[in-house]
Amino acid sequence: MDFSANHIGFVLASYAISVLMIGGLIIQVLRRDRKLRAEATRLEAQRKAQHP
């Protein structure tokens, strides 16, 4: 990468925004996974309690 180019600020900003967006998506997916696993566990326990 040529750091003396006139558009280097744009390139670095684009990389930074991309990293932030991908990181945000990863966090969102992990949170959703945790929530859905907890819900599945709760539903499984509820099903077992209703049908021994």
Buried (B, 14 or more C-beta within 10 A) or exposed (E): EEEEEEEEEEEEEEEEEEEEEEEEEEEEEEEEEEEEEEEEEEEEEEEEEEEE
